[in-house]
Amino acid sequence: MPALLTRLDRDPYDYDARRRLVVVCQAAGDHVQAHYQAAWLAWLAPQRYAASNSGAGLLRDRRARDRAAGWERSGPVGAVVAAVSAERSLLDTCLNGAIAQQAGRLRAEVRDSISQVEGAQAGDEHPDPVGRAALARLYLTLDDCLRFENTEASRRFRPQALKKAAGLADAVAQSLPKSPGAHRQLAIIRARLAELEDRPELWEMAIEQAKTAQALDPGDQPLTEMIWALLLRAGQWAEANRWRTGGPSAAGKAATPPAG
């Protein structure tokens, strides 16, 4: 385990080391470290790592989540557990067909989780990117609840939630400029804001972030499809068609991965 951590100290984008660390930590019973590394992979790594059993697969495992929460309810892993639990509750409520009746209750629960996570992160001189990404996801879940609640008050609060999420996601993308997941998350948030506020410049910013993510993870086909959809929504028909038919090579405008 120390050797793997040393590799990650040298290169935070050593995804094979992170995936191996998840396996090693699970075997050793270090559920907090395993959950942290799984969140890193699920939210910040290229798609083939994010979707693996060591990434999103582990985050979906309720028993693994309960073990991690049992050891650490604050810090980055506490934020991860809160974010994943909120997303799971929202999904279960939607699948049960009860979202229209339960959106207000869920919104209150997510707000409580946000307050707890923000309190735990307050004053942190070196914010953890996974903890910040988790908090951004909590704000996105809050936005989902507000959207389903669909009252005058909820519609008024949605921009506040999304702007908070955007600030957090932008900080993560700046701290990890080679993380495709960080840029993808920021693209999604800015697209939601663009839709809500009808601001063309936000569509451009969302597209830019999505293209940066795609350049860092060219094998992520759903990401290419997302860029196509964003271009359509932004009214850029010709480029959207090029991305639909041939992806970035045909469009000739794929973003260049940032240096650093």
C-alpha positions as CSV (number, residue, x, y, z in Angstrom):
1,M,0.0,0.0,0.0
2,P,2.7,2.6,0.8
3,A,4.3,2.0,-2.6
4,L,1.0,2.7,-4.3
5,L,0.5,5.9,-2.3
6,T,4.0,7.0,-3.2
7,R,3.1,6.5,-6.9
8,L,0.0,8.7,-6.5
9,D,2.0,11.4,-4.7
10,R,4.2,11.5,-7.8
11,D,1.4,11.3,-10.3
12,P,-2.3,11.8,-9.2
13,Y,-3.3,10.6,-12.7
14,D,-1.9,7.1,-12.2
15,Y,-5.3,5.5,-12.5
16,D,-3.9,1.9,-12.5
17,A,-2.3,2.6,-9.1
18,R,-5.6,4.0,-7.8
19,R,-7.5,0.9,-9.1
20,R,-5.0,-1.4,-7.5
21,L,-5.1,0.6,-4.3
22,V,-8.9,0.0,-4.1
23,V,-8.4,-3.7,-4.3
24,V,-5.5,-3.7,-1.8
25,C,-7.4,-1.6,0.7
26,Q,-10.6,-3.7,0.5
27,A,-8.5,-6.8,1.2
28,A,-6.8,-5.1,4.2
29,G,-10.2,-3.9,5.6
30,D,-9.3,-0.2,5.0
31,H,-12.8,0.7,3.8
32,V,-12.3,4.5,4.2
33,Q,-9.2,4.5,1.8
34,A,-10.9,2.1,-0.6
35,H,-14.0,4.3,-0.7
36,Y,-12.0,7.5,-1.2
37,Q,-10.0,6.0,-4.1
38,A,-13.2,4.5,-5.6
39,A,-14.8,8.0,-5.6
40,W,-11.6,9.5,-7.2
41,L,-11.9,6.9,-10.0
42,A,-15.7,7.2,-10.4
43,W,-15.8,11.0,-10.5
44,L,-12.5,12.2,-11.8
45,A,-10.9,9.4,-13.9
46,P,-11.4,8.4,-17.6
47,Q,-14.6,6.5,-18.3
48,R,-13.1,3.0,-18.4
49,Y,-11.8,3.5,-14.8
50,A,-14.9,5.4,-13.7
51,A,-17.3,2.7,-14.7
52,S,-15.2,-0.2,-13.3
53,N,-15.9,-2.3,-10.2
54,S,-13.2,-0.3,-8.5
55,G,-14.9,3.0,-9.3
56,A,-18.7,3.4,-9.6
57,G,-19.2,-0.2,-8.9
58,L,-17.9,0.1,-5.4
59,L,-19.8,3.3,-4.7
60,R,-23.0,1.5,-5.6
61,D,-22.3,-1.2,-3.1
62,R,-24.4,-0.3,0.0
63,R,-22.5,-2.6,2.3
64,A,-19.2,-1.0,1.3
65,R,-20.7,2.4,1.8
66,D,-21.9,1.5,5.2
67,R,-18.5,0.2,6.2
68,A,-16.8,3.4,5.1
69,A,-19.4,5.5,6.9
70,G,-19.0,3.5,10.1
71,W,-15.3,4.5,10.2
72,E,-15.5,8.1,9.0
73,R,-18.5,10.4,8.9
74,S,-16.5,13.6,8.3
75,G,-13.7,14.4,5.9
76,P,-13.7,13.6,2.2
77,V,-15.1,10.1,2.7
78,G,-18.0,11.5,4.8
79,A,-18.8,13.8,1.9
80,V,-18.6,11.0,-0.6
81,V,-21.0,8.9,1.5
82,A,-23.4,11.8,1.9
83,A,-23.4,12.5,-1.9
84,V,-23.9,8.9,-3.0
85,S,-26.6,8.3,-0.4
86,A,-28.5,11.4,-1.5
87,E,-28.3,10.3,-5.2
88,R,-29.4,6.8,-4.2
89,S,-32.4,8.2,-2.3
90,L,-33.5,10.4,-5.2
91,L,-33.2,7.5,-7.7
92,D,-35.1,5.1,-5.4
93,T,-37.9,7.6,-4.9
94,C,-38.1,8.2,-8.7
95,L,-38.2,4.5,-9.4
96,N,-41.0,4.0,-6.8
97,G,-43.1,6.7,-8.5
98,A,-43.2,8.8,-5.3
99,I,-41.0,11.8,-6.4
100,A,-44.0,14.2,-6.7
101,Q,-44.9,13.6,-3.1
102,Q,-41.5,13.2,-1.7
103,A,-39.4,15.9,-3.4
104,G,-39.8,18.4,-0.6
105,R,-38.7,15.9,2.0
106,L,-35.7,14.9,0.0
107,R,-34.8,18.5,-0.6
108,A,-34.7,19.1,3.1
109,E,-32.6,16.0,3.7
110,V,-30.1,17.0,1.0
111,R,-29.9,20.5,2.5
112,D,-29.1,19.0,5.9
113,S,-26.3,16.9,4.3
114,I,-24.9,20.0,2.5
115,S,-24.8,21.9,5.8
116,Q,-23.0,19.0,7.5
117,V,-20.4,18.6,4.7
118,E,-19.8,22.4,4.4
119,G,-19.3,22.6,8.1
120,A,-16.8,19.8,8.0
121,Q,-14.9,21.4,5.1
122,A,-15.0,24.9,6.5
123,G,-11.6,26.3,7.2
124,D,-9.7,23.6,5.3
125,E,-6.6,25.2,4.0
126,H,-6.0,22.5,1.4
127,P,-9.5,21.4,0.2
128,D,-9.6,17.9,-1.1
129,P,-10.7,17.5,-4.7
130,V,-12.9,14.5,-4.0
131,G,-14.5,16.2,-1.1
132,R,-15.2,19.2,-3.3
133,A,-16.6,17.0,-6.1
134,A,-18.8,15.3,-3.6
135,L,-20.2,18.6,-2.4
136,A,-20.8,19.7,-6.0
137,R,-22.8,16.5,-6.5
138,L,-24.8,17.2,-3.4
139,Y,-25.8,20.6,-4.9
140,L,-26.7,18.9,-8.2
141,T,-28.9,16.5,-6.3
142,L,-30.5,19.5,-4.5
143,D,-31.1,21.0,-7.9
144,D,-32.9,17.8,-9.0
145,C,-35.1,17.9,-5.9
146,L,-35.9,21.6,-6.5
147,R,-36.7,20.8,-10.2
148,F,-39.1,17.9,-9.2
149,E,-40.7,20.0,-6.4
150,N,-41.5,22.6,-9.1
151,T,-42.8,25.4,-6.9
152,E,-42.2,29.1,-7.3
153,A,-39.8,29.1,-4.4
154,S,-37.9,26.0,-5.7
155,R,-37.6,27.6,-9.2
156,R,-36.1,30.7,-7.5
157,F,-33.5,28.7,-5.5
158,R,-32.3,26.5,-8.4
159,P,-29.8,29.1,-9.8
160,Q,-28.3,29.5,-6.4
161,A,-27.7,25.7,-6.0
162,L,-26.2,25.4,-9.5
163,K,-23.9,28.4,-9.1
164,K,-22.6,26.9,-5.9
165,A,-22.1,23.6,-7.6
166,A,-20.3,25.4,-10.5
167,G,-17.9,27.1,-8.2
168,L,-17.0,23.9,-6.5
169,A,-16.6,22.0,-9.8
170,D,-14.5,24.8,-11.3
171,A,-12.1,24.6,-8.3
172,V,-11.8,20.8,-8.8
173,A,-11.1,21.3,-12.6
174,Q,-8.5,23.9,-11.9
175,S,-6.7,21.8,-9.2
176,L,-6.8,18.7,-11.5
177,P,-6.5,20.1,-15.1
178,K,-5.9,16.6,-16.6
179,S,-8.9,15.0,-15.0
180,P,-11.6,14.3,-17.6
181,G,-14.2,13.7,-14.9
182,A,-13.6,17.1,-13.4
183,H,-14.2,18.9,-16.7
184,R,-17.2,16.7,-17.5
185,Q,-18.9,17.6,-14.2
186,L,-18.3,21.3,-14.8
187,A,-19.8,21.0,-18.3
188,I,-22.9,19.3,-17.0
189,I,-23.4,22.0,-14.3
190,R,-22.9,24.9,-16.7
191,A,-25.3,23.3,-19.2
192,R,-28.0,23.2,-16.5
193,L,-27.4,26.8,-15.7
194,A,-27.5,27.7,-19.4
195,E,-30.8,26.0,-19.8
196,L,-32.2,27.6,-16.7
197,E,-31.0,31.1,-17.4
198,D,-31.1,31.0,-21.2
199,R,-27.5,32.4,-21.5
200,P,-25.7,31.6,-24.7
201,E,-22.3,32.2,-23.1
202,L,-22.9,29.4,-20.6
203,W,-23.6,27.0,-23.5
204,E,-20.2,28.0,-24.9
205,M,-18.5,27.4,-21.6
206,A,-20.2,24.0,-21.2
207,I,-19.2,22.9,-24.7
208,E,-15.6,24.1,-24.0
209,Q,-15.4,22.0,-20.8
210,A,-17.0,19.0,-22.4
211,K,-14.5,19.2,-25.3
212,T,-11.6,19.4,-22.8
213,A,-12.9,16.3,-21.1
214,Q,-13.2,14.5,-24.4
215,A,-9.7,15.4,-25.4
216,L,-8.5,13.9,-22.2
217,D,-10.6,10.8,-22.6
218,P,-11.2,10.2,-26.3
219,G,-12.6,6.7,-25.7
220,D,-15.6,8.0,-23.8
221,Q,-18.4,7.7,-26.4
222,P,-21.2,9.0,-24.2
223,L,-19.1,12.1,-23.7
224,T,-18.9,12.6,-27.5
225,E,-22.6,12.2,-27.6
226,M,-23.0,14.8,-24.9
227,I,-21.0,17.3,-26.9
228,W,-23.2,16.6,-29.9
229,A,-26.3,17.3,-27.7
230,L,-24.8,20.5,-26.3
231,L,-23.9,21.8,-29.7
232,L,-27.5,21.2,-30.9
233,R,-28.9,23.0,-27.9
234,A,-26.6,25.9,-28.5
235,G,-27.8,26.1,-32.1
236,Q,-24.4,25.1,-33.7
237,W,-26.0,22.8,-36.2
238,A,-23.1,22.3,-38.6
239,E,-20.6,21.4,-35.9
240,A,-23.1,19.2,-34.2
241,N,-23.5,17.3,-37.4
242,R,-19.8,16.8,-37.7
243,W,-19.6,15.5,-34.2
244,R,-22.5,13.2,-34.8
245,T,-21.0,11.7,-38.0
246,G,-17.3,11.6,-37.1
247,G,-16.6,12.9,-33.7
248,P,-13.8,15.3,-32.9
249,S,-11.7,14.2,-35.9
250,A,-14.4,15.3,-38.3
251,A,-15.2,18.5,-36.4
252,G,-11.6,19.4,-36.3
253,K,-12.1,21.4,-33.2
254,A,-11.6,19.1,-30.3
255,A,-10.0,20.8,-27.3
256,T,-6.3,20.3,-26.5
257,P,-5.6,18.8,-23.1
258,P,-4.4,21.6,-20.7
259,A,-0.8,21.7,-19.8
260,G,0.4,21.2,-16.2
